[in-house]
Every structure is written in structure tokens, then in C-alpha cells.
Amino acid sequence: AVLSREAAPSFLHEALSAQAVAVRTYTLSAMASPRDPDYDVVAGVEDQVFEGVEDIDARFRLATEATRGEVLLYRGETGPHGIPLDLRGKDGERGKGMGDGFPLP
């Protein structure tokens, strides 16, 4: 139900699938290092917006199911909470601007 708030149903299946993996990775990362001991993530702009599970477009469900269990890893971990998942550094170039940078596949 988060995916439907992060992407449009008109996106290609591959784009929705990639976003589903990104959402899942972000959530697991936030759960690993929560801001507050009372909760992992919040339903707002601070984290992810959860709108419930009713009336979700089938395209979002298909993308989520197609990527079930898949997450992005860097050095075996989901990475620090808040790292841009498109691997763009603060200077906007892929793999640069984040400490030693991320190696690109």
C-alpha cells in the first residue's frame, strides 16, 4: 500500500517493480535503525505514506508480488536510513558524493 503512494499506476511494470524493491529496502533500513524506540516508520512525508490495503490497483500488487523478498544491499546491508536508493550522491552524479562512493554494477 506504500507503493501506490510512491508511483503512478501508469508506470511500466519494471519501474513499479524497482520502486517496490526500493520501498521495501527503505522500510527495512528504517526498522534496523529507528528514530524513536516506540516506532519504526511513520505514515507521512518523514518516511513512507501507508494508505491501507483496500482498493489498491492490481498493477501495484503484481509489482510487489513479483519482487517479494527482494531488497537492495550494499556491503551486505540495507544501508543507513535515508541513503538515496537511486545511488545518486549529493552532487547528483551516480556513485559519487557519498563518502567513498558506491561501486556501480
N, C-alpha and C positions, 0 to 999 in steps of 0.2 A: 504494500500500500504506500510505501515511501516512493517507490519508482514512479508512480503515476503523478507525483508532485514534482518530480525532478526532470521529467522528459515529456514530450508530446506523443500521443498515440500514433501520430503520422510518421514518426521516426522509423527508419529501417529497422528490421528485426535485429540486425547485427549491432546497431547503435543502442537499441534498448537493452540488448544482452550485455554489452560493455558497461552501460550505466548500472545495470543490476549488480554486476560484479563490483563496481566502484562503490555503490551504496552499501553493499554487504561488507566490503573491506573497511569502509569508514566506520560503520557501526561496530564491528569487532574491535577496531583500533580504539574507539571511544570507550568501549566496555573494558578494555585492558587497562586504560588509564583515565578513569572518570574524573571529571572536575569536582565532583561532590560525592562523598561516600553514600549519600541517600539515593542517587540515581546515576544511570549510565549516560543516557542521552535525553534531550528534551524535544518535545514536538514543536519546534519553532525554527526560526532562522539561525539560531545558535548551532543547531545540529541538523536534524532531518525532520521534515514535516510528515507526520503519520496521519492519514485520513480515514483509517479503518479499512476493513476488508470487503465491505459490501459495495456493489456496483463498480468494481474495478474492470476496466476494459480487458478483454481476453488477451490482447497483444502484450500487456504488461505481465499477465500471469504466465504466458508462454515464455517470455524472455527470462523471467525469474526461475521457472522450472527448468529451462534449457541450461541454466548456469548453476543449478543447485550445487552447493558445496564449493564453488569456485571463489577464490579471493586473490587479490594481488599481494605478492610478497616481495619484500626487499631484504636481502640477507636473512631470509628465513622468518621474517616477522611482518606483521601488517603495517609496521612503521608508526612513527609518532603521530598522535592525533592531530589532524589539521594539515598534513602534508598534501599539497595538490596531487590528486590521483592521475592527472594527465602528465605528470613528471615534468612540468614546466617550472623552472626556477623563478625566483623573484625578479630576474631580469627578462623573463618571458621566453628564454631560449631553452629548448629541451635539454635536460640533463645538466644544466649549469645553474649556478646561483644557490645551491643547497649544500653548503659545506664542500665535501669532495665530489659532489655531483652524483647523479645516478647513471650507471652504465646503461646504454640503450641496447636492446636486443638486436 
